[in-house]
Amino acid sequence: MDRRAFTGRYVIVLDRGDQESGLNALRSIPGVGSVERVRGSDAANVAELLERPDVSVHFETLGVVVAEVRPDQRHLLVTTAESEPSIMAAEPERMVYLMPITDEEVVARHTTAHIAAAQGPAWDEEGWTWGLQAIRVNLSSLTGRDVNIAVLDTGVDTDHPDLAGRIEATASFVLHETVEDGNGHGTACIGIAVGPADPQQGPRYSVASEARILAAKVLSDSGQGTEGQILAGMEWAIARGARVISLSLGGRVQPGELFPQAYEVVAQRAIESGAVVVAAAGDDSDRRERIAPVSRPANCPSILAVAALDTSLSPAFFSNGGINGDGGEINIAAPGRSVRSAAPGGGYQVLSGTSMAAPHAAGVVALLAQQHPDASAAGLKAGLEAGAWPLPQPVRDVGPGLLQAP
């Protein structure tokens, strides 16, 4: 699978103070098609619009257009973007994928055979998963009560006994698929961030047990989507009052590659709207041989990039590192190995990946938002990083350290 694949469309960021001038400039380009406006929580027909080659979709809250541009007109688009002050960025749209779920047996074999086994704490998971103990959720009185957490992923099992009745809103931006999770990845991420304090079976596995769930399906059941679908989910989440948006997804980048300007501007606008954007750092590394750079969009300066730790509180062998500067750093490290959570069908699963680390961080943002209800999104992000427990590993791998619940 090519994790750097392009769709043929462009993501165009407009000056939010003068969007109409940017739209008029785009309309002057032959073949761009009609511009359909999408605003806020209106999710109806968005998935269909994003699939139509004769339509450009304008997300008004974000100030972003996803446009189909004919190959012979792409140079004109670039020159128009360079000359038109109301267009801030124009970049090719890429495919986006869920972060791979690493098979536990393979992970265990790699860990045993190839990574020095740092002796960490012995975890008793009778009442709490090891991850919640590591980040001290078991010592916190905060629950994330009434804080909206948006998880943009493969959807959710709306009938899971641990989640049913706690879902504030759902939306699907995948054509011909409902929000129901046919993959399992989204349900697991939601469970970690916002599952219950007292699950039907087994130890507690959730961080913010009284936060409100906003579940958006932006990746298909096969685990892939487009940046347009991610943007649609972000537009919807912000309009729904999300205080944190969790993205356990992304695309591979190369050493030295710059962060995407479009995502960075969108993340800044999310922060201005009150939402912290959290993203998985990526699972492209094999620490026996190489450390891969933080994936996009986690490599944007305004997005909180989350690395994965194993049960010894060492970087998981697959976890990407901050080898690209200018935004491509790790902002926090969180549990990402052998993580228990909810599974479609009412059961449970144990997974690994930075995908599992990111929702731990999203849940802690909700705890901070409950503790400091008047704090800005920028303040919540800074507070999370400042509260990290220092680790002996390089900043490249763990940032300021281990995520901690307030």
C-alpha positions as CSV (number, residue, x, y, z in Angstrom):
1,M,0.0,0.0,0.0
2,D,1.3,3.4,-1.0
3,R,0.9,5.6,2.1
4,R,1.9,8.7,0.2
5,A,-0.8,8.4,-2.5
6,F,-2.5,11.5,-3.9
7,T,-6.1,11.7,-4.9
8,G,-5.8,14.2,-7.7
9,R,-7.6,16.9,-5.8
10,Y,-6.2,19.9,-4.0
11,V,-6.7,21.3,-0.4
12,I,-6.8,25.1,-0.6
13,V,-6.7,27.2,2.5
14,L,-8.4,30.6,2.3
15,D,-8.0,33.8,4.4
16,R,-10.9,33.4,6.8
17,G,-11.4,37.2,6.8
18,D,-11.8,37.3,3.0
19,Q,-13.0,33.9,1.8
20,E,-15.1,35.2,-1.0
21,S,-12.1,36.7,-2.8
22,G,-10.3,33.3,-2.7
23,L,-13.4,31.6,-3.9
24,N,-13.8,34.0,-6.9
25,A,-10.1,33.3,-7.8
26,L,-10.8,29.6,-7.7
27,R,-13.9,30.0,-9.9
28,S,-11.7,31.7,-12.5
29,I,-9.8,28.4,-13.1
30,P,-11.3,26.3,-15.8
31,G,-12.6,22.9,-14.6
32,V,-12.7,23.7,-10.9
33,G,-16.4,23.1,-10.9
34,S,-19.2,24.5,-8.8
35,V,-18.4,25.3,-5.2
36,E,-20.7,23.7,-2.6
37,R,-20.6,25.3,0.9
38,V,-20.6,23.1,4.0
39,R,-20.9,24.7,7.3
40,G,-20.5,23.4,10.8
41,S,-22.5,20.4,12.0
42,D,-24.4,19.9,8.8
43,A,-23.0,16.4,7.7
44,A,-25.8,15.6,5.2
45,N,-24.5,14.8,1.7
46,V,-20.9,15.8,2.5
47,A,-19.6,12.3,1.7
48,E,-21.4,12.4,-1.6
49,L,-20.1,15.8,-2.5
50,L,-16.5,14.8,-1.8
51,E,-16.8,12.0,-4.3
52,R,-18.2,14.2,-7.1
53,P,-15.6,15.3,-9.7
54,D,-17.7,18.3,-10.8
55,V,-17.9,19.8,-7.3
56,S,-15.5,21.7,-5.0
57,V,-16.4,21.5,-1.4
58,H,-16.0,24.7,0.8
59,F,-15.7,24.1,4.5
60,E,-16.7,27.5,5.8
61,T,-15.8,27.2,9.4
62,L,-12.3,26.0,8.6
63,G,-11.9,28.3,5.5
64,V,-10.8,25.4,3.3
65,V,-11.8,24.2,-0.1
66,V,-11.2,20.6,-1.4
67,A,-11.2,21.1,-5.2
68,E,-11.0,18.8,-8.2
69,V,-8.4,20.4,-10.6
70,R,-7.8,19.1,-14.1
71,P,-4.1,18.1,-14.6
72,D,-3.7,20.7,-17.3
73,Q,-4.9,23.4,-14.9
74,R,-2.8,22.5,-11.8
75,H,-0.1,24.9,-12.8
76,L,-2.6,27.7,-13.1
77,L,-3.9,26.8,-9.6
78,V,-0.4,27.1,-8.1
79,T,0.3,30.4,-9.8
80,T,-3.1,31.7,-8.7
81,A,-2.4,30.7,-5.1
82,E,0.9,32.5,-5.2
83,S,-0.5,35.7,-6.6
84,E,-3.9,35.9,-4.7
85,P,-3.5,37.2,-1.1
86,S,-6.7,35.5,0.0
87,I,-5.3,32.1,-0.8
88,M,-2.9,31.0,2.0
89,A,-1.9,27.5,0.8
90,A,-2.8,25.0,-2.0
91,E,-1.5,21.5,-1.6
92,P,-2.3,18.1,-3.3
93,E,-4.8,16.1,-1.3
94,R,-3.4,12.8,0.0
95,M,-4.9,9.5,1.1
96,V,-5.0,9.0,4.9
97,Y,-4.8,5.6,6.7
98,L,-5.3,4.3,10.2
99,M,-2.1,3.7,12.0
100,P,-1.4,-0.1,11.6
101,I,-2.6,-2.3,14.4
102,T,0.5,-4.3,15.4
103,D,-0.1,-8.0,15.9
104,E,0.7,-8.7,19.6
105,E,2.6,-11.9,18.9
106,V,4.9,-10.1,16.4
107,V,5.3,-7.2,18.7
108,A,6.3,-9.5,21.6
109,R,8.8,-11.3,19.3
110,H,10.4,-8.0,18.3
111,T,10.5,-6.8,21.8
112,T,12.1,-10.0,23.2
113,A,14.6,-10.6,20.4
114,H,15.7,-7.1,19.4
115,I,15.1,-4.5,22.1
116,A,17.0,-4.4,25.4
117,A,14.4,-5.3,28.0
118,A,14.4,-2.3,30.4
119,Q,12.9,-3.6,33.6
120,G,9.9,-1.4,34.3
121,P,7.2,-1.6,36.9
122,A,5.2,-4.8,37.4
123,W,1.6,-3.9,36.5
124,D,-1.4,-5.4,38.3
125,E,-4.2,-5.0,35.9
126,E,-7.0,-6.4,38.0
127,G,-8.7,-3.0,38.5
128,W,-7.0,-0.7,36.0
129,T,-5.1,-1.2,32.8
130,W,-1.4,-0.6,33.0
131,G,-1.7,2.4,30.8
132,L,-4.1,4.2,33.1
133,Q,-1.8,3.4,36.1
134,A,1.2,4.7,34.2
135,I,-0.4,8.1,33.5
136,R,-2.0,8.2,37.0
137,V,-5.6,8.2,36.0
138,N,-6.2,5.9,39.0
139,L,-5.0,8.7,41.3
140,S,-7.1,11.5,39.7
141,S,-10.6,12.6,40.8
142,L,-11.3,14.2,37.4
143,T,-13.6,12.5,34.9
144,G,-13.8,14.9,32.0
145,R,-17.5,15.5,32.9
146,D,-19.4,17.4,30.1
147,V,-16.3,17.9,28.0
148,N,-16.8,16.9,24.3
149,I,-14.1,14.6,22.8
150,A,-14.3,14.1,19.1
151,V,-12.7,10.9,17.7
152,L,-12.3,10.9,13.9
153,D,-11.7,7.3,12.9
154,T,-13.5,4.2,11.5
155,G,-16.7,5.0,13.5
156,V,-18.0,3.3,16.6
157,D,-20.0,0.4,17.8
158,T,-23.0,2.4,19.0
159,D,-24.5,-0.6,20.8
160,H,-21.5,-1.6,22.8
161,P,-22.7,-1.8,26.4
162,D,-19.8,0.3,27.6
163,L,-20.6,3.1,25.2
164,A,-24.3,3.0,24.4
165,G,-26.2,6.0,25.8
166,R,-23.1,8.1,26.2
167,I,-22.7,9.1,22.5
168,E,-23.5,12.7,22.1
169,A,-23.5,12.8,18.3
170,T,-22.3,10.8,15.3
171,A,-21.6,11.4,11.6
172,S,-20.2,9.4,8.7
173,F,-18.2,11.1,5.9
174,V,-17.6,7.8,4.1
175,L,-19.9,7.3,1.2
176,H,-22.3,4.2,1.6
177,E,-21.1,3.5,5.1
178,T,-22.8,4.3,8.3
179,V,-21.0,5.4,11.5
180,E,-21.1,1.8,12.7
181,D,-17.5,0.5,13.0
182,G,-16.8,-2.5,10.7
183,N,-13.1,-2.3,11.5
184,G,-12.6,-2.1,15.3
185,H,-10.0,0.7,15.3
186,G,-12.4,3.5,16.0
187,T,-14.2,1.7,18.8
188,A,-10.9,1.0,20.5
189,C,-9.8,4.6,20.3
190,I,-13.1,5.9,21.6
191,G,-13.0,3.4,24.5
192,I,-9.5,4.5,25.6
193,A,-10.4,8.2,25.5
194,V,-14.0,8.1,26.8
195,G,-15.0,4.6,27.9
196,P,-16.8,4.0,31.3
197,A,-15.5,4.1,34.8
198,D,-17.0,0.6,35.4
199,P,-16.9,-1.5,32.2
200,Q,-19.1,-4.6,31.8
201,Q,-16.0,-6.8,32.0
202,G,-12.4,-6.6,33.1
203,P,-10.4,-3.6,34.3
204,R,-11.1,0.0,33.7
205,Y,-9.5,1.1,30.4
206,S,-10.7,4.6,29.8
207,V,-9.3,8.0,30.7
208,A,-12.2,10.5,30.7
209,S,-15.1,8.4,31.9
210,E,-17.7,11.2,32.0
211,A,-16.7,13.1,28.8
212,R,-19.2,13.2,25.9
213,I,-18.5,11.2,22.8
214,L,-18.5,12.8,19.3
215,A,-17.8,9.9,16.9
216,A,-17.1,10.8,13.2
217,K,-16.4,8.1,10.6
218,V,-13.7,9.6,8.3
219,L,-12.0,6.3,7.4
220,S,-13.7,3.4,5.7
221,D,-14.1,0.0,7.3
222,S,-11.0,-1.0,5.3
223,G,-9.1,1.8,7.2
224,Q,-8.5,4.4,4.6
225,G,-9.8,7.8,3.6
226,T,-8.9,11.2,2.2
227,E,-7.8,14.5,3.7
228,G,-11.1,15.9,2.6
229,Q,-12.9,13.5,4.8
230,I,-10.7,14.4,7.7
231,L,-11.4,18.1,7.2
232,A,-15.1,17.3,7.0
233,G,-14.9,15.6,10.4
234,M,-12.9,18.5,11.9
235,E,-15.5,21.0,10.6
236,W,-18.3,18.9,12.2
237,A,-16.4,18.4,15.5
238,I,-15.6,22.1,16.0
239,A,-19.3,23.0,15.3
240,R,-20.3,20.4,17.9
241,G,-18.2,22.1,20.5
242,A,-15.3,19.6,20.7
243,R,-12.6,20.6,23.2
244,V,-10.3,17.9,21.8
245,I,-10.1,16.2,18.4
246,S,-8.3,12.9,18.3
247,L,-6.7,11.6,15.1
248,S,-5.2,8.0,15.2
249,L,-4.5,8.2,11.5
250,G,-2.1,9.8,9.1
251,G,0.4,9.4,6.2
252,R,4.0,8.6,6.0
253,V,6.6,11.3,5.5
254,Q,10.2,11.2,4.5
255,P,13.3,12.5,6.4
256,G,13.6,16.2,5.8
257,E,10.0,16.6,4.5
258,L,8.2,19.7,5.7
259,F,4.9,19.6,7.5
260,P,1.7,20.3,5.4
261,Q,0.8,24.0,5.5
262,A,-2.9,23.3,5.0
263,Y,-3.1,21.0,8.0
264,E,-1.1,23.5,10.1
265,V,-3.5,26.4,9.3
266,V,-6.5,24.2,10.0
267,A,-5.0,23.1,13.4
268,Q,-4.4,26.7,14.3
269,R,-8.0,27.5,13.4
270,A,-9.2,24.6,15.5
271,I,-7.2,26.0,18.5
272,E,-8.8,29.4,17.9
273,S,-12.2,27.7,18.0
274,G,-11.3,26.0,21.4
275,A,-10.2,22.5,20.3
276,V,-6.9,20.8,20.8
277,V,-5.9,18.5,18.0
278,V,-4.1,15.3,19.1
279,A,-2.6,12.9,16.6
280,A,-0.7,9.6,16.6
281,A,3.0,10.0,15.7
282,G,3.0,7.0,13.5
283,D,4.2,3.3,13.5
284,D,6.7,3.3,10.6
285,S,9.8,2.6,12.7
286,D,11.8,-0.5,13.3
287,R,14.1,0.5,16.0
288,R,16.5,-2.3,15.3
289,E,17.4,-0.5,12.1
290,R,15.8,2.9,11.7
291,I,13.6,5.5,13.3
292,A,11.0,7.0,10.9
293,P,9.9,10.7,11.2
294,V,6.6,11.7,12.7
295,S,3.7,11.2,10.3
296,R,1.4,13.8,8.9
297,P,-0.6,15.5,10.2
298,A,1.0,14.9,13.6
299,N,4.1,16.6,12.3
300,C,2.4,20.0,12.3
301,P,3.6,22.4,15.0
302,S,0.0,23.1,16.2
303,I,-0.9,19.4,16.5
304,L,0.0,17.4,19.6
305,A,2.1,14.4,18.3
306,V,1.9,11.4,20.6
307,A,4.5,8.6,20.7
308,A,3.9,5.1,22.1
309,L,5.5,3.5,25.1
310,D,5.7,-0.2,26.0
311,T,5.0,-1.6,29.5
312,S,8.6,-0.8,30.6
313,L,8.0,2.8,29.7
314,S,10.5,2.6,26.8
315,P,9.6,3.7,23.3
316,A,7.7,1.0,21.5
317,F,9.8,-0.4,18.7
318,F,7.4,0.8,16.0
319,S,6.9,4.4,17.4
320,N,8.1,7.2,15.1
321,G,10.5,9.8,16.4
322,G,11.2,13.5,16.1
323,I,13.9,13.4,13.5
324,N,12.4,16.2,11.4
325,G,12.5,19.7,12.9
326,D,10.1,22.6,12.4
327,G,7.1,20.9,13.9
328,G,8.1,17.2,13.5
329,E,8.9,16.7,17.1
330,I,7.3,14.4,19.7
331,N,5.1,16.4,22.1
332,I,4.2,13.7,24.6
333,A,4.6,9.9,25.1
334,A,1.7,7.7,26.2
335,P,0.9,4.0,26.6
336,G,0.8,2.2,23.2
337,R,1.6,-1.4,23.8
338,S,-0.8,-4.2,24.9
339,V,-3.6,-1.7,25.4
340,R,-7.1,-3.1,26.3
341,S,-10.2,-1.4,25.0
342,A,-13.7,-2.0,23.6
343,A,-14.3,-4.0,20.4
344,P,-17.3,-4.1,18.1
345,G,-19.8,-6.7,19.0
346,G,-19.8,-5.8,22.7
347,G,-16.4,-7.4,23.5
348,Y,-12.8,-6.3,24.1
349,Q,-9.5,-6.3,22.3
350,V,-5.8,-5.8,23.1
351,L,-4.0,-3.6,20.6
352,S,-0.7,-1.8,20.0
353,G,0.3,1.3,18.1
354,T,0.6,5.1,18.4
355,S,-3.1,4.9,17.6
356,M,-3.6,3.6,21.1
357,A,-1.3,6.3,22.6
358,A,-3.1,9.3,21.1
359,P,-6.6,8.7,22.7
360,H,-4.8,8.5,26.1
361,A,-3.6,12.0,25.5
362,A,-7.0,13.1,24.2
363,G,-8.6,11.9,27.4
364,V,-6.1,13.8,29.5
365,V,-6.9,17.0,27.6
366,A,-10.5,16.5,28.7
367,L,-9.5,16.1,32.3
368,L,-7.5,19.4,32.0
369,A,-10.5,21.1,30.4
370,Q,-12.7,20.0,33.3
371,Q,-10.1,21.2,35.8
372,H,-9.7,24.5,33.9
373,P,-13.0,25.2,32.1
374,D,-11.9,28.7,31.1
375,A,-8.6,27.7,29.7
376,S,-7.8,28.3,26.0
377,A,-7.0,25.3,23.7
378,A,-3.4,26.6,23.5
379,G,-3.3,26.7,27.3
380,L,-4.6,23.1,27.6
381,K,-2.0,21.9,25.1
382,A,0.8,23.7,26.9
383,G,-0.4,22.4,30.3
384,L,-0.4,18.8,29.1
385,E,3.2,19.1,27.9
386,A,4.3,20.9,31.0
387,G,2.8,18.2,33.2
388,A,4.8,15.3,31.7
389,W,6.8,13.0,33.9
390,P,10.4,13.1,32.6
391,L,11.8,9.9,31.1
392,P,15.5,8.9,30.6
393,Q,15.0,8.3,26.9
394,P,15.9,11.0,24.2
395,V,13.6,13.9,23.7
396,R,13.5,12.7,20.0
397,D,11.6,9.6,21.1
398,V,9.5,10.7,24.1
399,G,9.4,14.5,24.0
400,P,9.0,16.0,27.5
401,G,8.1,12.6,28.9
402,L,5.2,10.4,30.0
403,L,1.7,11.8,29.9
404,Q,0.2,12.5,33.3
405,A,-3.4,13.0,34.4
406,P,-3.9,16.1,36.6
